[in-house]
């Protein structure tokens, strides 16, 4: 059980690597976040209701407070996901954080300029996860007790 106000934060984590997915899920749950993990941008878009699918109606009711996504994935990248989120009128207010094992300044700057809240280098640490709280609190304007 988390502290009041924290346990209701729902984070969608997107990463094609099962090891990285399990790690970020563990870090987020340790910090009392509700976590949904998916292994691709297309599954994230489906979960968010931005892609037509048979199960779309099940996902439209789900509220996500923050999205954390890997940059490099097969097919669509985390940058593509960021752009789709920021182009969506209903989802553009959701903070997006990009993760990558590659420290490429031009990539980091491009993501931040496109609207990413932050860019974490992998392996993500608990101290990185702790940096998510202000983004969540600012978006939801909740006050912790």
C-alpha positions as CSV (number, residue, x, y, z in Angstrom):
1,X,0.0,0.0,0.0
2,X,1.2,3.5,-0.9
3,X,0.8,6.8,0.8
4,X,-2.4,8.6,0.2
5,X,-2.5,10.3,-3.2
6,X,0.3,8.2,-4.7
7,X,-1.3,4.8,-5.3
8,X,-3.8,6.3,-7.7
9,X,-1.1,7.3,-10.2
10,X,-1.2,5.0,-13.2
11,X,1.9,4.8,-15.4
12,X,2.0,3.1,-18.8
13,X,5.5,1.7,-19.4
14,X,6.4,0.8,-23.0
15,X,9.6,-1.3,-23.8
16,X,10.3,-4.1,-26.2
17,X,12.9,-5.7,-23.9
18,X,11.3,-8.0,-21.3
19,X,14.2,-7.4,-18.9
20,X,13.8,-3.6,-19.1
21,X,10.0,-3.9,-18.8
22,X,10.3,-6.0,-15.7
23,X,12.9,-3.6,-14.2
24,X,10.9,-0.5,-14.8
25,X,7.7,-2.2,-13.5
26,X,9.5,-3.2,-10.3
27,X,10.9,0.4,-9.8
28,X,7.5,1.9,-10.4
29,X,5.7,-0.5,-8.1
30,X,8.3,0.0,-5.4
31,X,7.3,3.7,-5.6
32,X,3.6,2.8,-5.2
33,X,2.5,3.5,-8.8
34,X,-0.1,1.4,-10.5
35,X,1.7,0.1,-13.6
36,X,0.6,-1.3,-17.0
37,X,3.4,-2.6,-19.2
38,X,3.3,-3.2,-22.9
39,X,6.0,-4.3,-25.4
40,X,5.3,-2.1,-28.4
41,X,4.1,1.4,-29.4
42,X,1.2,-0.2,-31.3
43,X,0.0,-1.9,-28.1
44,X,0.4,1.3,-26.2
45,X,-1.7,3.2,-28.8
46,X,-4.3,0.4,-28.6
47,X,-4.3,0.6,-24.8
48,X,-4.8,4.4,-25.0
49,X,-7.6,4.1,-27.5
50,X,-5.6,5.8,-30.3
51,X,-5.6,2.7,-32.6
52,X,-8.7,0.9,-33.8
53,X,-8.9,-2.6,-32.3
54,X,-11.6,-4.9,-31.3
55,X,-10.8,-4.4,-27.6
56,X,-10.7,-0.6,-27.9
57,X,-13.8,-0.1,-25.8
58,X,-12.2,-1.8,-22.8
59,X,-9.3,0.6,-22.8
60,X,-11.0,3.9,-23.3
61,X,-12.1,4.0,-19.6
62,X,-8.5,3.5,-18.4
63,X,-6.9,6.7,-17.1
64,X,-3.1,7.0,-17.5
65,X,-1.3,9.7,-15.6
66,X,2.1,9.3,-17.2
67,X,3.8,7.3,-20.0
68,X,7.4,6.1,-19.9
69,X,8.7,4.7,-23.1
70,X,11.9,3.3,-24.5
71,X,13.2,5.2,-27.5
72,X,14.5,2.4,-29.7
73,X,11.9,-0.3,-30.5
74,X,11.1,-2.2,-33.7
75,X,8.4,-0.6,-35.9
76,X,7.4,2.7,-34.2
77,X,9.8,4.3,-31.8
78,X,9.2,6.0,-28.5
79,X,9.6,9.3,-30.4
80,X,6.7,8.3,-32.7
81,X,4.6,7.5,-29.6
82,X,5.5,10.9,-28.1
83,X,4.4,12.7,-31.3
84,X,1.1,10.8,-31.4
85,X,0.3,11.6,-27.8
86,X,1.1,15.3,-28.3
87,X,-1.1,15.4,-31.5
88,X,-4.1,13.9,-29.6
89,X,-6.5,16.5,-28.2
90,X,-7.6,14.1,-25.4
91,X,-4.1,12.8,-24.4
92,X,-1.7,15.7,-25.1
93,X,-1.7,16.7,-21.4
94,X,-0.3,13.3,-20.3
95,X,3.4,13.6,-19.4
96,X,5.7,11.4,-21.5
97,X,9.2,10.4,-20.4
98,X,11.6,8.7,-22.9
99,X,14.2,6.2,-21.9
100,X,17.3,5.0,-23.9
101,X,20.5,3.2,-23.4
102,X,22.1,5.5,-26.0
103,X,23.3,8.9,-24.9
104,X,22.8,10.8,-28.1
105,X,22.4,14.6,-27.4
106,X,20.5,15.3,-30.7
107,X,18.0,12.6,-29.9
108,X,17.5,13.8,-26.4
109,X,17.0,17.4,-27.5
110,X,14.6,16.3,-30.3
111,X,12.4,14.5,-27.7
112,X,12.5,17.3,-25.2
113,X,11.6,19.8,-28.0
114,X,8.7,17.6,-29.1
115,X,7.3,17.8,-25.6
116,X,8.8,15.0,-23.5
117,X,8.9,15.8,-19.8
118,X,12.2,14.1,-19.3
119,X,14.8,11.8,-20.9
120,X,16.3,9.0,-18.7
121,X,19.4,7.0,-19.6
122,X,19.2,3.3,-19.0
123,X,19.5,1.5,-16.7
124,X,16.8,3.6,-15.1
125,X,17.4,4.0,-11.3
126,X,15.0,4.6,-8.4
127,X,16.3,8.2,-8.3
128,X,15.0,8.6,-11.9
129,X,11.6,7.2,-10.9
130,X,11.5,9.7,-8.0
131,X,11.8,12.5,-10.6
132,X,8.5,11.5,-12.0
133,X,6.5,12.6,-9.0
134,X,6.6,16.4,-9.8
135,X,5.3,15.7,-13.3
136,X,2.4,13.7,-11.9
137,X,1.6,16.2,-9.2
138,X,1.8,19.1,-11.6
139,X,-0.5,17.4,-14.1
140,X,-3.0,16.3,-11.6
141,X,-2.5,19.2,-9.2
142,X,-2.8,17.0,-6.2
143,X,-1.3,17.7,-2.9
144,X,0.3,14.9,-0.9
145,X,-0.8,14.5,2.7
